[in-house]
Amino acid sequence: KNIIGLFNRLWDLKLATADDLNQNLRVIVRGAESIRLELEGSKILKVADYRRLLFEIEQRGLLNLDLKRQNEKLKRELDTLIIEAG
């Protein structure tokens, strides 16, 4: 525990690098670093933005459902008119 704390402090002071770790930890740290660099350039959504997008998606889904129901109703009415005219 003390060794980890000491290494962590050296890491924070930039006096230790991934090269100072054993092979397994070195691979993990380098993988984490590459992920961090990858995410650095991407946009992370805030919770409010995420909720707003979800709400918008739900509203569009409800609108599509309403349009589908209206379309089915119009098809039934058209079928009735065809039968009556036929």
C-alpha positions as CSV (number, residue, x, y, z in Angstrom):
1,K,0.0,0.0,0.0
2,N,2.8,2.4,0.9
3,I,4.7,1.5,-2.3
4,I,1.6,2.2,-4.4
5,G,1.1,5.6,-2.6
6,L,4.8,6.5,-3.2
7,F,4.6,5.5,-6.8
8,N,1.4,7.5,-7.2
9,R,3.1,10.6,-5.7
10,L,6.1,10.2,-8.0
11,W,3.7,9.8,-11.0
12,D,1.9,13.0,-10.1
13,L,5.2,14.8,-9.9
14,K,6.2,13.3,-13.3
15,L,9.1,11.6,-11.7
16,A,7.8,8.1,-12.6
17,T,6.5,6.9,-16.0
18,A,4.9,3.7,-17.3
19,D,8.3,2.4,-18.1
20,D,8.9,2.1,-14.3
21,L,6.0,-0.3,-13.9
22,N,6.1,-4.1,-14.4
23,Q,5.1,-5.4,-17.8
24,N,1.4,-6.1,-17.0
25,L,0.8,-2.7,-15.4
26,R,2.7,-1.0,-18.2
27,V,0.3,-2.5,-20.8
28,I,-2.7,-1.4,-18.8
29,V,-1.4,2.1,-18.3
30,R,-0.5,2.6,-21.9
31,G,-4.0,1.2,-22.9
32,A,-5.7,3.6,-20.5
33,E,-3.6,6.5,-21.8
34,S,-4.5,5.8,-25.4
35,I,-8.2,5.6,-24.5
36,R,-7.8,9.0,-22.6
37,L,-6.3,10.6,-25.7
38,E,-9.0,9.1,-27.9
39,L,-11.7,10.5,-25.6
40,E,-10.0,13.9,-25.3
41,G,-11.1,14.8,-28.8
42,S,-14.6,13.5,-28.6
43,K,-17.6,15.4,-27.2
44,I,-19.1,14.0,-24.1
45,L,-22.8,14.8,-23.6
46,K,-23.9,16.4,-20.4
47,V,-26.7,14.8,-18.6
48,A,-29.1,17.6,-19.5
49,D,-28.2,17.2,-23.2
50,Y,-28.6,13.5,-23.0
51,R,-32.1,13.8,-21.4
52,R,-33.1,16.4,-24.0
53,L,-32.1,14.1,-26.8
54,L,-34.0,11.2,-25.2
55,F,-37.1,13.4,-24.8
56,E,-36.8,14.4,-28.5
57,I,-36.5,10.8,-29.6
58,E,-39.5,9.8,-27.5
59,Q,-41.6,12.6,-28.9
60,R,-40.7,11.6,-32.5
61,G,-41.6,8.0,-31.6
62,L,-45.0,9.1,-30.3
63,L,-45.5,11.3,-33.4
64,N,-44.7,8.3,-35.6
65,L,-47.1,6.2,-33.7
66,D,-49.9,8.8,-34.1
67,L,-49.1,9.0,-37.8
68,K,-49.2,5.2,-38.1
69,R,-52.6,5.1,-36.4
70,Q,-54.0,7.8,-38.6
71,N,-52.7,6.0,-41.7
72,E,-54.4,2.8,-40.6
73,K,-57.6,4.7,-40.0
74,L,-57.4,6.3,-43.5
75,K,-56.7,2.8,-45.1
76,R,-59.8,1.4,-43.4
77,E,-61.9,4.3,-44.6
78,L,-60.6,3.9,-48.1
79,D,-61.3,0.2,-48.0
80,T,-64.9,1.0,-46.9
81,L,-65.3,3.5,-49.7
82,I,-64.0,0.9,-52.3
83,I,-66.4,-1.7,-51.0
84,E,-69.4,0.7,-51.1
85,A,-68.4,1.9,-54.6
86,G,-67.7,-1.6,-55.9
